[in-house]
Amino acid sequence: MEDTIENVNKIIPVVRNYDWGVNGKLSLVRKLYIHGCASTVNSTDNELENLPYAELWIGDHDSAPCRVISGVINKDDHGNYGISFEEALSDTKSPGDNVEGDIRLSMLYRKLATGTSSKGLEGCKILMKVLSIAKPLSLQLHPDPESALQLYMKNHPGISDNQAKPEMSVALCRFRALCGLRPLEQIKTYAQRYPPFAKMLGNDILSSISVETNENVGELYMQICKRILLDTSVIQEIPLLVEAVKASPNKCDLSEEIFLILNSNYGVDVSISFAFLLNCLEIESGEAFFIPPNTLHSYISGNCVELMNNSDNVIRCGLTSKKTDIDTFLDLINVEVSKGGQFPQAVAHVNPICISPSVVRYSPEHPTCSFEVWKFVVKANSQVTHLFDNGHQPFLCVVMETNSHVEIYGRSVLDSNKGSTYVRLPFILGDCFFISSGFTLDVINKGTTDFVLYLGTEKWIHRC
């Protein structure tokens, strides 16, 4: 083989067909999966076309590890790219690295993250997803590091590992979500507007809202959550609240609109009232927000790129047919109250940082966040060369937008040191791949639409 390029590895993502996903051909997740995995997916299967395609996982979680299909990208005399694992994977195997005869991403991560083949290093610490959401997800939160460890030691059914799971979402279109307990004055406004909601809260809580101080605000939020989730009498107010919102003479605001969406999907469920308790969020493509641990949230609709720790820990408290754990949910909210956490919980918007005219970086400033998303855009009829430098931290990548007139070339630091020229990379829409830090991409876009690449990586702690 005459041309090779090191430290770029194509991987096969894992698709999740959760019932809240967008069905069939309308799903962005399916579009990416079918294009990027064309050789392994029968796209004409009617049964597959009718499934909801909810999530595309790009990472190495034990429940859905990605498989590596090319350790080193090689081109033979006929211009065909083949598979060669030996150079990239020598001495990197650890127990559990084989997946159905293929190779787990963790093997490559250990090598590329350090430039060494040490067997003692950890694998991929982040998990990147693409989500296509047709109906609201469950009301849920993810525990803080200490609580995650405690719940893991107790074998809690919703906890599969011992780490926290903060998340960041970058919208790919108009995206809606509930996230964090909203200001008390806003809750009071909806109680004044809708008597059934006021009755759910009770006169004692409404009186406390009017006289609350910074010292007792966390406890007051705890009382509100307990009243809604534990008082069995409040359920009888839900039909009256639905009727009142529908009968409102004014145009629905975002909270009221989401409340009715929750009702249409989950019926008479007390949890739909959280549309008036949580911040209702609507963002546009390219905007992002961060969800800290112990923050109640629910995605409502839209497409997004999501990045998180390599964890699947979740505690649900409503809007789901799956098992809920209200007691643990309340315990985790109480953790925030006990340690003096910020209430109300304002939405943590993440503003992109411009690295170059073609690259932005989303990097949440929160003590539990150790990851960031990069976005690489090559406009129509242009060419961009960019060196992706992030210390020793590799990148998970997914081609989100492209066209047939895009040419992608790459060169690693090792290739550059050897005096090698750029090698063309055969990546198309939906392709997922893995590159080392110090990898250079040269993209020539002769088409009429943009080329867009999303990258997930760990934070480089020595960044100036």
Backbone hydrogen bonds, N-H to C=O, Kabsch-Sander energy under -0.5 kcal/mol:
donor,donor_aa,acceptor,acceptor_aa,energy
2,E,75,K,-0.8
3,D,75,K,-1.6
5,I,73,I,-1.8
9,N,434,F,-2.3
11,I,432,C,-2.4
12,I,67,R,-2.8
14,V,57,W,-2.0
16,R,55,E,-2.9
21,G,18,Y,-1.9
22,V,53,Y,-0.9
22,V,132,S,-1.1
24,G,51,L,-2.7
26,L,23,N,-1.5
27,S,24,G,-2.0
31,K,27,S,-2.1
32,L,28,L,-2.6
33,Y,29,V,-2.5
34,I,30,R,-3.3
35,H,31,K,-1.9
36,G,32,L,-2.8
37,C,33,Y,-2.0
38,A,35,H,-1.0
40,T,37,C,-1.9
41,V,37,C,-1.1
43,S,41,V,-1.2
45,D,42,N,-1.5
46,N,44,T,-0.5
49,E,45,D,-2.1
50,N,46,N,-1.4
51,L,48,L,-1.2
53,Y,22,V,-3.0
54,A,16,R,-2.2
54,A,52,P,-0.8
55,E,16,R,-1.7
56,L,130,V,-2.0
57,W,14,V,-3.6
57,W,55,E,-0.5
58,I,128,M,-3.2
64,A,61,H,-1.6
66,C,59,G,-2.1
67,R,12,I,-1.1
68,V,103,I,-3.0
69,I,10,K,-2.2
70,S,10,K,-1.0
72,V,84,S,-1.1
73,I,5,I,-1.1
74,N,72,V,-0.6
74,N,82,G,-0.7
75,K,3,D,-2.6
76,D,80,N,-2.4
79,G,76,D,-2.0
82,G,74,N,-1.0
84,S,72,V,-0.5
89,L,85,F,-2.3
90,S,86,E,-1.1
92,T,89,L,-1.9
97,D,94,S,-1.9
99,V,102,D,-1.3
102,D,99,V,-2.4
103,I,68,V,-0.7
104,R,97,D,-2.4
105,L,66,C,-1.3
107,M,104,R,-1.2
108,L,104,R,-0.7
109,Y,105,L,-2.3
110,R,106,S,-2.2
111,K,107,M,-1.2
112,L,108,L,-3.2
113,A,109,Y,-2.5
114,T,111,K,-0.8
115,G,111,K,-2.6
116,T,111,K,-0.7
121,L,118,S,-0.6
127,L,308,M,-2.4
128,M,58,I,-2.2
129,K,306,E,-3.1
130,V,56,L,-1.5
131,L,304,C,-2.7
132,S,54,A,-2.4
133,I,302,G,-2.4
134,A,20,W,-2.9
134,A,132,S,-0.5
135,K,20,W,-1.5
137,L,299,Y,-2.7
139,L,318,G,-2.2
140,Q,138,S,-0.5
140,Q,297,H,-2.3
141,L,315,I,-1.9
148,A,144,D,-2.8
149,L,145,P,-1.9
150,Q,146,E,-2.0
151,L,147,S,-2.9
152,Y,148,A,-2.3
153,M,149,L,-2.2
154,K,150,Q,-1.2
155,N,152,Y,-1.5
156,H,151,L,-2.4
159,I,156,H,-1.8
160,S,158,G,-0.6
165,K,143,P,-0.8
167,E,291,I,-1.9
168,M,307,L,-2.3
169,S,289,F,-2.5
170,V,305,V,-3.1
171,A,169,S,-0.5
171,A,287,E,-2.8
172,L,303,N,-2.5
173,C,303,N,-0.8
175,F,283,I,-2.9
176,R,301,S,-2.3
177,A,281,L,-2.1
178,L,298,S,-3.2
179,C,279,N,-2.1
180,G,296,L,-2.9
182,R,277,L,-2.5
186,Q,183,P,-0.7
187,I,183,P,-1.6
188,K,184,L,-2.7
189,T,185,E,-1.8
190,Y,186,Q,-1.7
191,A,187,I,-1.8
192,Q,188,K,-2.2
193,R,189,T,-1.7
194,Y,190,Y,-2.3
197,F,194,Y,-0.9
198,A,194,Y,-1.8
199,K,195,P,-2.5
200,M,196,P,-1.7
201,L,197,F,-1.9
202,G,198,A,-2.6
206,L,202,G,-2.2
207,S,203,N,-2.5
208,S,204,D,-1.8
209,I,205,I,-2.3
210,S,206,L,-1.3
211,V,207,S,-0.9
211,V,208,S,-0.5
212,E,208,S,-0.8
212,E,209,I,-0.5
216,N,213,T,-0.9
217,V,213,T,-0.9
220,L,216,N,-1.9
221,Y,217,V,-1.9
222,M,218,G,-1.9
223,Q,219,E,-2.2
224,I,220,L,-2.1
225,C,221,Y,-2.4
226,K,222,M,-2.5
227,R,223,Q,-2.5
228,I,224,I,-2.2
229,L,225,C,-2.4
230,L,226,K,-2.8
231,D,226,K,-0.7
231,D,227,R,-1.1
232,T,230,L,-0.8
234,V,231,D,-1.4
235,I,232,T,-0.6
236,Q,233,S,-1.0
237,E,234,V,-1.8
238,I,235,I,-1.2
241,L,237,E,-2.5
242,V,238,I,-2.7
243,E,239,P,-2.2
244,A,240,L,-2.2
245,V,241,L,-2.4
246,K,242,V,-2.4
247,A,243,E,-1.7
248,S,245,V,-1.0
257,E,253,D,-2.5
258,I,254,L,-2.5
259,F,255,S,-2.4
260,L,256,E,-2.1
261,I,257,E,-1.9
262,L,258,I,-2.7
263,N,259,F,-2.2
264,S,260,L,-2.3
265,N,261,I,-1.3
266,Y,262,L,-2.8
267,G,263,N,-2.3
269,D,267,G,-1.7
272,I,269,D,-2.0
273,S,270,V,-1.6
274,F,271,S,-1.8
275,A,272,I,-1.5
276,F,273,S,-2.1
277,L,274,F,-0.6
278,L,274,F,-2.4
279,N,180,G,-2.8
281,L,177,A,-3.3
281,L,279,N,-0.6
283,I,175,F,-2.6
286,G,171,A,-2.8
287,E,284,E,-2.2
288,A,350,V,-0.5
289,F,169,S,-1.9
290,F,348,A,-2.7
291,I,167,E,-3.5
294,N,142,H,-3.2
295,T,292,P,-0.8
296,L,294,N,-0.6
297,H,140,Q,-2.3
298,S,178,L,-2.3
300,I,176,R,-2.5
301,S,176,R,-1.2
302,G,133,I,-1.7
304,C,131,L,-1.6
305,V,170,V,-2.6
306,E,129,K,-2.9
307,L,168,M,-2.5
308,M,127,L,-1.7
309,N,166,P,-0.9
310,N,125,K,-2.2
311,S,309,N,-2.7
314,V,158,G,-2.2
315,I,141,L,-2.5
317,C,139,L,-2.4
318,G,139,L,-0.9
325,D,316,R,-3.0
329,F,325,D,-2.1
330,L,326,I,-2.7
331,D,327,D,-2.1
332,L,328,T,-2.3
333,I,329,F,-2.0
334,N,330,L,-2.3
335,V,331,D,-1.4
336,E,332,L,-1.2
337,V,333,I,-1.8
338,S,334,N,-3.1
339,K,335,V,-1.9
340,G,337,V,-1.3
341,G,336,E,-3.8
345,Q,181,L,-2.1
346,A,344,P,-1.1
348,A,290,F,-0.7
349,H,347,V,-1.4
350,V,288,A,-2.3
351,N,349,H,-0.6
353,I,361,R,-3.0
354,C,352,P,-0.5
355,I,353,I,-0.6
355,I,359,V,-2.5
356,S,359,V,-1.8
359,V,356,S,-0.7
360,V,375,K,-2.0
361,R,353,I,-2.5
362,Y,373,V,-3.7
363,S,361,R,-0.7
366,H,364,P,-1.1
369,C,366,H,-1.9
370,S,368,T,-0.6
372,E,457,T,-2.5
373,V,362,Y,-1.9
374,W,455,L,-3.2
375,K,360,V,-2.5
376,F,453,L,-3.0
377,V,358,S,-2.7
377,V,375,K,-0.5
378,V,451,F,-2.6
379,K,377,V,-0.6
381,N,447,G,-0.9
382,S,379,K,-0.7
382,S,445,N,-1.5
384,V,443,V,-2.2
386,H,441,L,-2.6
388,F,386,H,-0.6
388,F,439,F,-2.9
389,D,387,L,-1.2
390,N,388,F,-0.6
393,Q,390,N,-2.3
395,F,435,I,-2.7
396,L,456,G,-2.7
397,C,433,F,-2.6
398,V,454,Y,-2.1
399,V,431,D,-2.3
400,M,398,V,-0.9
400,M,452,V,-2.0
401,E,452,V,-1.7
406,V,403,N,-1.4
407,E,444,I,-2.7
408,I,425,L,-0.5
409,Y,442,D,-2.5
410,G,423,V,-2.3
411,R,440,T,-1.9
416,S,412,S,-2.5
417,N,413,V,-2.7
418,K,414,L,-1.5
419,G,416,S,-1.3
420,S,415,D,-2.7
423,V,410,G,-2.2
425,L,408,I,-3.5
427,F,425,L,-1.3
430,G,399,V,-2.4
431,D,428,I,-2.1
432,C,11,I,-0.6
433,F,397,C,-1.6
434,F,9,N,-1.9
435,I,395,F,-1.9
436,S,7,N,-1.7
438,G,388,F,-3.3
439,F,388,F,-0.9
439,F,436,S,-1.0
440,T,411,R,-3.0
441,L,386,H,-2.4
442,D,409,Y,-2.9
443,V,384,V,-2.8
443,V,441,L,-0.5
444,I,407,E,-2.9
444,I,442,D,-0.5
445,N,382,S,-2.9
445,N,443,V,-0.6
446,K,405,H,-2.4
446,K,444,I,-0.7
451,F,378,V,-2.5
452,V,401,E,-2.6
452,V,450,D,-0.5
453,L,376,F,-2.6
454,Y,398,V,-2.3
455,L,374,W,-2.9
456,G,396,L,-2.7
457,T,372,E,-2.2
459,K,370,S,-2.7
461,I,459,K,-0.8
463,R,460,W,-1.9
